[in-house]
Amino acid sequence: MGIASGCDMLSRDGLNGAVSGLKLGAALFDEAACLEWLLKQCHSGEPSCPYCNHPLPTSRHSRFYAGGKFQCSGCQRWFTARTGTVLDKTRLDPRQVVAIVVLKTLGQGTGRIARFAGVDAATVNRWVKRLGSRFEGVEIG
């Protein structure tokens, strides 16, 4: 089921028989894919050290986007792909952040987003403010 069809189902009052008993929510998203997508949105260009901008070797890119920890060969400081981004020090699951981004992009209201993502409305509003225009115009599909 694609995101668009999932959102169509959110706008209906009832679910059709094919998905009855299925609880729609952020947990349906693949966590690794959500993390990778978010990190790629946060890092334009090639991955590099957030402290000294020393580039990461190409052989380490997949581990970088999977959330691995690195020591920079330039400045010797430790970092992850989240360091210095809007995802730094967050406790939200990447699936919840993606749900907020996708549903906000599709024009859903704060209450509906909060229920789908499994967070409260204040958290949705905080994340919308935190993300700002960073994810506006994101291609979904």
PyMOL commands that place a pseudoatom at each C-alpha (Angstrom):
pseudoatom trace, name=CA, resn=MET, resi=1, chain=A, elem=C, hetatm=0, pos=[0.000, 0.000, 0.000]
pseudoatom trace, name=CA, resn=GLY, resi=2, chain=A, elem=C, hetatm=0, pos=[1.454, 3.356, -0.990]
pseudoatom trace, name=CA, resn=ILE, resi=3, chain=A, elem=C, hetatm=0, pos=[1.446, 6.478, 1.148]
pseudoatom trace, name=CA, resn=ALA, resi=4, chain=A, elem=C, hetatm=0, pos=[-1.147, 8.169, -1.061]
pseudoatom trace, name=CA, resn=SER, resi=5, chain=A, elem=C, hetatm=0, pos=[-3.590, 5.259, -0.728]
pseudoatom trace, name=CA, resn=GLY, resi=6, chain=A, elem=C, hetatm=0, pos=[-2.952, 5.154, 3.019]
pseudoatom trace, name=CA, resn=CYS, resi=7, chain=A, elem=C, hetatm=0, pos=[-3.807, 8.835, 3.249]
pseudoatom trace, name=CA, resn=ASP, resi=8, chain=A, elem=C, hetatm=0, pos=[-6.953, 8.297, 1.158]
pseudoatom trace, name=CA, resn=MET, resi=9, chain=A, elem=C, hetatm=0, pos=[-7.970, 5.739, 3.758]
pseudoatom trace, name=CA, resn=LEU, resi=10, chain=A, elem=C, hetatm=0, pos=[-7.298, 8.255, 6.528]
pseudoatom trace, name=CA, resn=SER, resi=11, chain=A, elem=C, hetatm=0, pos=[-9.801, 10.647, 5.000]
pseudoatom trace, name=CA, resn=ARG, resi=12, chain=A, elem=C, hetatm=0, pos=[-12.600, 8.073, 4.887]
pseudoatom trace, name=CA, resn=ASP, resi=13, chain=A, elem=C, hetatm=0, pos=[-14.901, 7.416, 7.797]
pseudoatom trace, name=CA, resn=GLY, resi=14, chain=A, elem=C, hetatm=0, pos=[-14.510, 3.655, 7.583]
pseudoatom trace, name=CA, resn=LEU, resi=15, chain=A, elem=C, hetatm=0, pos=[-12.053, 1.127, 6.242]
pseudoatom trace, name=CA, resn=ASN, resi=16, chain=A, elem=C, hetatm=0, pos=[-13.024, -1.339, 3.541]
pseudoatom trace, name=CA, resn=GLY, resi=17, chain=A, elem=C, hetatm=0, pos=[-12.917, -5.074, 4.245]
pseudoatom trace, name=CA, resn=ALA, resi=18, chain=A, elem=C, hetatm=0, pos=[-9.469, -5.607, 2.726]
pseudoatom trace, name=CA, resn=VAL, resi=19, chain=A, elem=C, hetatm=0, pos=[-7.787, -3.809, 5.620]
pseudoatom trace, name=CA, resn=SER, resi=20, chain=A, elem=C, hetatm=0, pos=[-10.234, -4.181, 8.482]
pseudoatom trace, name=CA, resn=GLY, resi=21, chain=A, elem=C, hetatm=0, pos=[-8.409, -4.881, 11.698]
pseudoatom trace, name=CA, resn=LEU, resi=22, chain=A, elem=C, hetatm=0, pos=[-5.236, -3.235, 10.391]
pseudoatom trace, name=CA, resn=LYS, resi=23, chain=A, elem=C, hetatm=0, pos=[-4.163, -0.354, 12.583]
pseudoatom trace, name=CA, resn=LEU, resi=24, chain=A, elem=C, hetatm=0, pos=[-2.877, 2.453, 10.381]
pseudoatom trace, name=CA, resn=GLY, resi=25, chain=A, elem=C, hetatm=0, pos=[0.058, 4.325, 11.849]
pseudoatom trace, name=CA, resn=ALA, resi=26, chain=A, elem=C, hetatm=0, pos=[3.693, 5.278, 11.504]
pseudoatom trace, name=CA, resn=ALA, resi=27, chain=A, elem=C, hetatm=0, pos=[4.731, 1.736, 12.528]
pseudoatom trace, name=CA, resn=LEU, resi=28, chain=A, elem=C, hetatm=0, pos=[3.678, 0.539, 9.053]
pseudoatom trace, name=CA, resn=PHE, resi=29, chain=A, elem=C, hetatm=0, pos=[6.650, 2.398, 7.522]
pseudoatom trace, name=CA, resn=ASP, resi=30, chain=A, elem=C, hetatm=0, pos=[10.044, 0.705, 7.191]
pseudoatom trace, name=CA, resn=GLU, resi=31, chain=A, elem=C, hetatm=0, pos=[12.291, 2.230, 9.886]
pseudoatom trace, name=CA, resn=ALA, resi=32, chain=A, elem=C, hetatm=0, pos=[15.588, 1.855, 8.002]
pseudoatom trace, name=CA, resn=ALA, resi=33, chain=A, elem=C, hetatm=0, pos=[14.128, 3.343, 4.818]
pseudoatom trace, name=CA, resn=CYS, resi=34, chain=A, elem=C, hetatm=0, pos=[12.661, 6.277, 6.757]
pseudoatom trace, name=CA, resn=LEU, resi=35, chain=A, elem=C, hetatm=0, pos=[15.965, 6.991, 8.492]
pseudoatom trace, name=CA, resn=GLU, resi=36, chain=A, elem=C, hetatm=0, pos=[17.894, 6.860, 5.214]
pseudoatom trace, name=CA, resn=TRP, resi=37, chain=A, elem=C, hetatm=0, pos=[15.385, 9.141, 3.456]
pseudoatom trace, name=CA, resn=LEU, resi=38, chain=A, elem=C, hetatm=0, pos=[15.447, 11.691, 6.292]
pseudoatom trace, name=CA, resn=LEU, resi=39, chain=A, elem=C, hetatm=0, pos=[19.237, 11.728, 6.442]
pseudoatom trace, name=CA, resn=LYS, resi=40, chain=A, elem=C, hetatm=0, pos=[19.517, 12.194, 2.688]
pseudoatom trace, name=CA, resn=GLN, resi=41, chain=A, elem=C, hetatm=0, pos=[17.120, 15.147, 2.968]
pseudoatom trace, name=CA, resn=CYS, resi=42, chain=A, elem=C, hetatm=0, pos=[19.314, 16.663, 5.705]
pseudoatom trace, name=CA, resn=HIS, resi=43, chain=A, elem=C, hetatm=0, pos=[22.611, 16.206, 3.829]
pseudoatom trace, name=CA, resn=SER, resi=44, chain=A, elem=C, hetatm=0, pos=[22.889, 17.871, 0.456]
pseudoatom trace, name=CA, resn=GLY, resi=45, chain=A, elem=C, hetatm=0, pos=[25.801, 16.559, -1.548]
pseudoatom trace, name=CA, resn=GLU, resi=46, chain=A, elem=C, hetatm=0, pos=[28.368, 14.095, -0.267]
pseudoatom trace, name=CA, resn=PRO, resi=47, chain=A, elem=C, hetatm=0, pos=[28.444, 13.130, 3.430]
pseudoatom trace, name=CA, resn=SER, resi=48, chain=A, elem=C, hetatm=0, pos=[31.108, 14.956, 5.412]
pseudoatom trace, name=CA, resn=CYS, resi=49, chain=A, elem=C, hetatm=0, pos=[32.161, 15.776, 8.963]
pseudoatom trace, name=CA, resn=PRO, resi=50, chain=A, elem=C, hetatm=0, pos=[29.773, 18.348, 10.467]
pseudoatom trace, name=CA, resn=TYR, resi=51, chain=A, elem=C, hetatm=0, pos=[32.673, 19.977, 12.342]
pseudoatom trace, name=CA, resn=CYS, resi=52, chain=A, elem=C, hetatm=0, pos=[35.412, 20.407, 9.719]
pseudoatom trace, name=CA, resn=ASN, resi=53, chain=A, elem=C, hetatm=0, pos=[33.570, 19.418, 6.495]
pseudoatom trace, name=CA, resn=HIS, resi=54, chain=A, elem=C, hetatm=0, pos=[36.144, 16.687, 5.737]
pseudoatom trace, name=CA, resn=PRO, resi=55, chain=A, elem=C, hetatm=0, pos=[34.499, 14.314, 3.193]
pseudoatom trace, name=CA, resn=LEU, resi=56, chain=A, elem=C, hetatm=0, pos=[33.580, 10.785, 4.181]
pseudoatom trace, name=CA, resn=PRO, resi=57, chain=A, elem=C, hetatm=0, pos=[35.051, 8.058, 1.938]
pseudoatom trace, name=CA, resn=THR, resi=58, chain=A, elem=C, hetatm=0, pos=[32.542, 6.709, -0.594]
pseudoatom trace, name=CA, resn=SER, resi=59, chain=A, elem=C, hetatm=0, pos=[32.910, 3.214, 0.885]
pseudoatom trace, name=CA, resn=ARG, resi=60, chain=A, elem=C, hetatm=0, pos=[31.345, 4.519, 4.126]
pseudoatom trace, name=CA, resn=HIS, resi=61, chain=A, elem=C, hetatm=0, pos=[28.278, 6.247, 2.650]
pseudoatom trace, name=CA, resn=SER, resi=62, chain=A, elem=C, hetatm=0, pos=[25.859, 3.351, 3.133]
pseudoatom trace, name=CA, resn=ARG, resi=63, chain=A, elem=C, hetatm=0, pos=[26.903, 2.965, 6.787]
pseudoatom trace, name=CA, resn=PHE, resi=64, chain=A, elem=C, hetatm=0, pos=[26.581, 6.749, 7.228]
pseudoatom trace, name=CA, resn=TYR, resi=65, chain=A, elem=C, hetatm=0, pos=[22.978, 6.733, 5.993]
pseudoatom trace, name=CA, resn=ALA, resi=66, chain=A, elem=C, hetatm=0, pos=[22.214, 3.677, 8.136]
pseudoatom trace, name=CA, resn=GLY, resi=67, chain=A, elem=C, hetatm=0, pos=[23.096, 5.734, 11.238]
pseudoatom trace, name=CA, resn=GLY, resi=68, chain=A, elem=C, hetatm=0, pos=[26.663, 4.552, 11.875]
pseudoatom trace, name=CA, resn=LYS, resi=69, chain=A, elem=C, hetatm=0, pos=[29.140, 6.403, 14.099]
pseudoatom trace, name=CA, resn=PHE, resi=70, chain=A, elem=C, hetatm=0, pos=[32.373, 7.775, 12.630]
pseudoatom trace, name=CA, resn=GLN, resi=71, chain=A, elem=C, hetatm=0, pos=[35.596, 9.393, 13.735]
pseudoatom trace, name=CA, resn=CYS, resi=72, chain=A, elem=C, hetatm=0, pos=[36.683, 12.110, 11.322]
pseudoatom trace, name=CA, resn=SER, resi=73, chain=A, elem=C, hetatm=0, pos=[40.116, 11.534, 9.822]
pseudoatom trace, name=CA, resn=GLY, resi=74, chain=A, elem=C, hetatm=0, pos=[40.505, 15.322, 9.570]
pseudoatom trace, name=CA, resn=CYS, resi=75, chain=A, elem=C, hetatm=0, pos=[39.634, 16.639, 13.054]
pseudoatom trace, name=CA, resn=GLN, resi=76, chain=A, elem=C, hetatm=0, pos=[39.336, 13.316, 14.972]
pseudoatom trace, name=CA, resn=ARG, resi=77, chain=A, elem=C, hetatm=0, pos=[35.875, 14.191, 16.353]
pseudoatom trace, name=CA, resn=TRP, resi=78, chain=A, elem=C, hetatm=0, pos=[33.122, 11.573, 16.513]
pseudoatom trace, name=CA, resn=PHE, resi=79, chain=A, elem=C, hetatm=0, pos=[29.820, 12.096, 14.676]
pseudoatom trace, name=CA, resn=THR, resi=80, chain=A, elem=C, hetatm=0, pos=[26.812, 10.403, 13.103]
pseudoatom trace, name=CA, resn=ALA, resi=81, chain=A, elem=C, hetatm=0, pos=[24.623, 11.427, 10.181]
pseudoatom trace, name=CA, resn=ARG, resi=82, chain=A, elem=C, hetatm=0, pos=[22.267, 13.071, 12.682]
pseudoatom trace, name=CA, resn=THR, resi=83, chain=A, elem=C, hetatm=0, pos=[24.948, 15.317, 14.214]
pseudoatom trace, name=CA, resn=GLY, resi=84, chain=A, elem=C, hetatm=0, pos=[24.254, 18.968, 13.504]
pseudoatom trace, name=CA, resn=THR, resi=85, chain=A, elem=C, hetatm=0, pos=[20.903, 18.316, 11.759]
pseudoatom trace, name=CA, resn=VAL, resi=86, chain=A, elem=C, hetatm=0, pos=[17.277, 18.753, 12.856]
pseudoatom trace, name=CA, resn=LEU, resi=87, chain=A, elem=C, hetatm=0, pos=[17.401, 15.056, 13.797]
pseudoatom trace, name=CA, resn=ASP, resi=88, chain=A, elem=C, hetatm=0, pos=[20.231, 15.576, 16.310]
pseudoatom trace, name=CA, resn=LYS, resi=89, chain=A, elem=C, hetatm=0, pos=[19.239, 14.527, 19.853]
pseudoatom trace, name=CA, resn=THR, resi=90, chain=A, elem=C, hetatm=0, pos=[15.663, 13.668, 18.874]
pseudoatom trace, name=CA, resn=ARG, resi=91, chain=A, elem=C, hetatm=0, pos=[13.779, 10.884, 20.600]
pseudoatom trace, name=CA, resn=LEU, resi=92, chain=A, elem=C, hetatm=0, pos=[11.198, 10.459, 17.862]
pseudoatom trace, name=CA, resn=ASP, resi=93, chain=A, elem=C, hetatm=0, pos=[11.350, 7.342, 15.752]
pseudoatom trace, name=CA, resn=PRO, resi=94, chain=A, elem=C, hetatm=0, pos=[12.282, 8.161, 12.116]
pseudoatom trace, name=CA, resn=ARG, resi=95, chain=A, elem=C, hetatm=0, pos=[8.931, 6.667, 11.037]
pseudoatom trace, name=CA, resn=GLN, resi=96, chain=A, elem=C, hetatm=0, pos=[7.093, 9.233, 13.151]
pseudoatom trace, name=CA, resn=VAL, resi=97, chain=A, elem=C, hetatm=0, pos=[9.075, 12.115, 11.618]
pseudoatom trace, name=CA, resn=VAL, resi=98, chain=A, elem=C, hetatm=0, pos=[8.391, 10.805, 8.096]
pseudoatom trace, name=CA, resn=ALA, resi=99, chain=A, elem=C, hetatm=0, pos=[4.687, 10.465, 8.938]
pseudoatom trace, name=CA, resn=ILE, resi=100, chain=A, elem=C, hetatm=0, pos=[4.626, 14.098, 10.080]
pseudoatom trace, name=CA, resn=VAL, resi=101, chain=A, elem=C, hetatm=0, pos=[6.448, 15.291, 6.936]
pseudoatom trace, name=CA, resn=VAL, resi=102, chain=A, elem=C, hetatm=0, pos=[4.344, 13.234, 4.518]
pseudoatom trace, name=CA, resn=LEU, resi=103, chain=A, elem=C, hetatm=0, pos=[0.967, 13.990, 6.061]
pseudoatom trace, name=CA, resn=LYS, resi=104, chain=A, elem=C, hetatm=0, pos=[1.742, 17.703, 6.475]
pseudoatom trace, name=CA, resn=THR, resi=105, chain=A, elem=C, hetatm=0, pos=[2.861, 17.816, 2.820]
pseudoatom trace, name=CA, resn=LEU, resi=106, chain=A, elem=C, hetatm=0, pos=[-0.443, 16.193, 1.851]
pseudoatom trace, name=CA, resn=GLY, resi=107, chain=A, elem=C, hetatm=0, pos=[-2.334, 18.899, 3.756]
pseudoatom trace, name=CA, resn=GLN, resi=108, chain=A, elem=C, hetatm=0, pos=[-3.574, 16.823, 6.693]
pseudoatom trace, name=CA, resn=GLY, resi=109, chain=A, elem=C, hetatm=0, pos=[-4.515, 18.573, 9.943]
pseudoatom trace, name=CA, resn=THR, resi=110, chain=A, elem=C, hetatm=0, pos=[-2.455, 18.510, 13.117]
pseudoatom trace, name=CA, resn=GLY, resi=111, chain=A, elem=C, hetatm=0, pos=[-4.872, 16.246, 15.014]
pseudoatom trace, name=CA, resn=ARG, resi=112, chain=A, elem=C, hetatm=0, pos=[-4.990, 13.631, 12.269]
pseudoatom trace, name=CA, resn=ILE, resi=113, chain=A, elem=C, hetatm=0, pos=[-1.189, 13.694, 11.919]
pseudoatom trace, name=CA, resn=ALA, resi=114, chain=A, elem=C, hetatm=0, pos=[-0.776, 13.314, 15.685]
pseudoatom trace, name=CA, resn=ARG, resi=115, chain=A, elem=C, hetatm=0, pos=[-3.076, 10.277, 15.807]
pseudoatom trace, name=CA, resn=PHE, resi=116, chain=A, elem=C, hetatm=0, pos=[-1.368, 8.620, 12.829]
pseudoatom trace, name=CA, resn=ALA, resi=117, chain=A, elem=C, hetatm=0, pos=[2.161, 9.275, 14.127]
pseudoatom trace, name=CA, resn=GLY, resi=118, chain=A, elem=C, hetatm=0, pos=[1.294, 8.276, 17.706]
pseudoatom trace, name=CA, resn=VAL, resi=119, chain=A, elem=C, hetatm=0, pos=[2.329, 11.626, 19.216]
pseudoatom trace, name=CA, resn=ASP, resi=120, chain=A, elem=C, hetatm=0, pos=[0.416, 14.574, 20.640]
pseudoatom trace, name=CA, resn=ALA, resi=121, chain=A, elem=C, hetatm=0, pos=[-0.545, 17.666, 18.657]
pseudoatom trace, name=CA, resn=ALA, resi=122, chain=A, elem=C, hetatm=0, pos=[2.074, 19.810, 20.430]
pseudoatom trace, name=CA, resn=THR, resi=123, chain=A, elem=C, hetatm=0, pos=[4.786, 17.446, 19.178]
pseudoatom trace, name=CA, resn=VAL, resi=124, chain=A, elem=C, hetatm=0, pos=[3.498, 17.747, 15.605]
pseudoatom trace, name=CA, resn=ASN, resi=125, chain=A, elem=C, hetatm=0, pos=[3.478, 21.550, 15.857]
pseudoatom trace, name=CA, resn=ARG, resi=126, chain=A, elem=C, hetatm=0, pos=[6.997, 21.560, 17.338]
pseudoatom trace, name=CA, resn=TRP, resi=127, chain=A, elem=C, hetatm=0, pos=[8.286, 19.381, 14.492]
pseudoatom trace, name=CA, resn=VAL, resi=128, chain=A, elem=C, hetatm=0, pos=[6.552, 21.420, 11.801]
pseudoatom trace, name=CA, resn=LYS, resi=129, chain=A, elem=C, hetatm=0, pos=[8.219, 24.516, 13.241]
pseudoatom trace, name=CA, resn=ARG, resi=130, chain=A, elem=C, hetatm=0, pos=[11.570, 22.711, 13.642]
pseudoatom trace, name=CA, resn=LEU, resi=131, chain=A, elem=C, hetatm=0, pos=[11.536, 21.467, 10.063]
pseudoatom trace, name=CA, resn=GLY, resi=132, chain=A, elem=C, hetatm=0, pos=[10.418, 24.835, 8.708]
pseudoatom trace, name=CA, resn=SER, resi=133, chain=A, elem=C, hetatm=0, pos=[10.443, 24.936, 4.928]
pseudoatom trace, name=CA, resn=ARG, resi=134, chain=A, elem=C, hetatm=0, pos=[13.102, 22.202, 4.697]
pseudoatom trace, name=CA, resn=PHE, resi=135, chain=A, elem=C, hetatm=0, pos=[10.631, 19.596, 3.445]
pseudoatom trace, name=CA, resn=GLU, resi=136, chain=A, elem=C, hetatm=0, pos=[8.219, 21.817, 1.509]
pseudoatom trace, name=CA, resn=GLY, resi=137, chain=A, elem=C, hetatm=0, pos=[7.723, 20.568, -2.011]
pseudoatom trace, name=CA, resn=VAL, resi=138, chain=A, elem=C, hetatm=0, pos=[9.036, 17.096, -1.162]
pseudoatom trace, name=CA, resn=GLU, resi=139, chain=A, elem=C, hetatm=0, pos=[8.161, 14.616, -3.896]
pseudoatom trace, name=CA, resn=ILE, resi=140, chain=A, elem=C, hetatm=0, pos=[5.987, 11.798, -2.562]
pseudoatom trace, name=CA, resn=GLY, resi=141, chain=A, elem=C, hetatm=0, pos=[5.241, 8.806, -4.713]
for i in range(1, 141): cmd.bond("trace and resi %d" % i, "trace and resi %d" % (i + 1))
show_as sticks, trace
zoom trace
